[in-house]
């Protein structure tokens, strides 16, 4: 029998050897575009006059990166942040609250991107 390393790799489960695919669902693409536009058009120009805008700009960059790389803590933090913003702006700025609610629903609907279903061997 030939016990070469190539032969040993071919006998393993391909799913364990292959890296995870870094393809985002369309819901996360929509949210990433909205976050990017809001960051570039809203937070970036205000960074020098309002330093907190820089923190929000970096948070949006973290969210977009986390969505792409399937970072589970970023997914959970975004859901919490979007829910807080939806409730906080509900009475003072209903348009902003609606945008946050739409982003919350879109990200929550892509839960399988971050927590894939376990495959059964039965």
C-alpha positions as CSV (number, residue, x, y, z in Angstrom):
1,X,0.0,0.0,0.0
2,X,1.1,3.5,-0.8
3,X,1.0,5.7,2.3
4,X,2.0,9.0,0.7
5,X,0.8,12.3,2.2
6,X,-1.4,13.0,-0.8
7,X,-3.1,9.7,-0.3
8,X,-3.7,10.4,3.4
9,X,-5.3,13.8,2.6
10,X,-7.6,12.3,0.0
11,X,-9.0,10.0,2.7
12,X,-10.1,12.8,5.0
13,X,-13.3,14.6,5.0
14,X,-13.1,17.4,2.4
15,X,-15.2,19.8,4.4
16,X,-12.7,19.8,7.3
17,X,-9.7,20.4,5.0
18,X,-11.3,23.1,2.8
19,X,-11.5,26.6,4.3
20,X,-14.9,28.1,4.9
21,X,-16.4,30.1,2.0
22,X,-16.4,33.8,2.5
23,X,-19.5,34.5,0.6
24,X,-22.0,36.8,2.3
25,X,-25.8,36.5,1.7
26,X,-27.5,39.3,0.0
27,X,-29.0,40.6,3.2
28,X,-25.5,41.3,4.6
29,X,-24.5,43.0,1.3
30,X,-27.4,45.4,1.6
31,X,-26.6,46.2,5.3
32,X,-22.9,46.6,4.4
33,X,-23.7,49.1,1.7
34,X,-26.0,51.0,4.0
35,X,-23.4,51.1,6.8
36,X,-20.7,52.1,4.3
37,X,-22.8,55.0,2.9
38,X,-23.7,56.2,6.4
39,X,-20.1,56.0,7.5
40,X,-18.7,57.8,4.5
41,X,-21.4,60.4,4.1
42,X,-22.4,60.9,7.7
43,X,-19.5,60.0,10.1
44,X,-16.4,60.7,8.0
45,X,-17.1,64.5,7.5
46,X,-18.0,65.0,11.2
47,X,-14.9,63.3,12.6
48,X,-12.9,66.4,13.2
49,X,-15.7,68.4,14.8
50,X,-17.3,65.5,16.7
51,X,-14.7,62.9,17.9
52,X,-17.5,60.4,18.6
53,X,-18.2,60.2,14.9
54,X,-14.7,58.5,14.5
55,X,-15.8,55.8,17.0
56,X,-19.0,55.2,15.0
57,X,-17.1,55.1,11.7
58,X,-14.7,52.5,13.1
59,X,-17.6,50.5,14.5
60,X,-19.2,50.4,11.1
61,X,-15.9,49.3,9.6
62,X,-15.8,46.5,12.2
63,X,-19.4,45.5,11.5
64,X,-18.7,45.2,7.7
65,X,-15.5,43.3,8.3
66,X,-17.2,41.0,10.8
67,X,-20.0,40.3,8.4
68,X,-17.6,39.3,5.7
69,X,-15.4,37.1,8.0
70,X,-18.3,35.5,9.9
71,X,-17.3,36.8,13.3
72,X,-20.1,35.7,15.6
73,X,-19.5,38.3,18.4
74,X,-19.8,41.0,15.8
75,X,-23.1,39.5,14.7
76,X,-24.5,39.5,18.2
77,X,-23.1,43.0,19.0
78,X,-24.7,44.4,15.8
79,X,-28.1,42.9,16.7
80,X,-27.9,44.5,20.2
81,X,-26.8,47.9,18.8
82,X,-29.4,47.9,16.1
83,X,-32.2,47.1,18.6
84,X,-31.0,49.8,20.9
85,X,-30.9,52.3,18.1
86,X,-34.3,51.3,16.8
87,X,-35.9,51.9,20.2
88,X,-33.9,55.0,21.0
89,X,-34.8,56.8,17.7
90,X,-38.4,55.5,17.6
91,X,-40.0,58.7,18.9
92,X,-37.4,61.4,18.0
93,X,-36.4,60.2,14.5
94,X,-38.8,57.6,13.1
95,X,-37.0,57.5,9.7
96,X,-33.7,56.6,11.4
97,X,-35.5,54.0,13.6
98,X,-37.1,52.4,10.5
99,X,-33.7,52.1,8.7
100,X,-32.2,50.5,11.9
101,X,-35.2,48.2,12.1
102,X,-34.7,47.1,8.4
103,X,-31.0,46.5,9.0
104,X,-31.8,44.5,12.2
105,X,-34.3,42.3,10.3
106,X,-31.9,41.8,7.4
107,X,-29.0,40.8,9.6
108,X,-31.1,38.6,11.9
109,X,-32.4,36.8,8.8
110,X,-28.9,35.7,7.9
111,X,-28.3,33.9,11.2
112,X,-27.3,30.7,9.3
113,X,-24.3,32.5,7.8
114,X,-22.9,32.8,11.3
115,X,-24.3,29.7,12.9
116,X,-24.6,27.0,10.2
117,X,-26.9,24.1,10.9
118,X,-25.2,21.1,12.2
119,X,-25.1,18.2,9.8
120,X,-26.5,14.9,11.1
121,X,-24.6,11.7,10.3
122,X,-27.8,9.6,10.5
